[in-house]
Amino acid sequence: MHRSSGFSEVLTVDIEDRLKKLQSLFTYALSGAVAAKARYLAIRGEPGSTPAAISRARMTWQQLEARKTAIIARMVELEDLAMEEVGI
């Protein structure tokens, strides 16, 4: 199926915009994950920390790590779609 040049250009711009948004979300998630890991390690190392506090901190960190992974997967999907559009 052959797409018109105009449609392809619009789709390419849309993909680029979506990738930029995902990159921004990834940067935010990365920053949050780094901070959450530091907090988890700090809480884990404090003698007075409760197991529940340690567990919550670990869960927060792992959730942000999972979010990063999901964002990366979406970015890869969009990049694959972009490659299909240009015929690679």
HELIX and SHEET records of a PDB file:
HELIX    1   1 SER A    5  GLY A   45  1                                  41    
HELIX    2   2 PRO A   51  VAL A   86  1                                  36    
END                                                                             
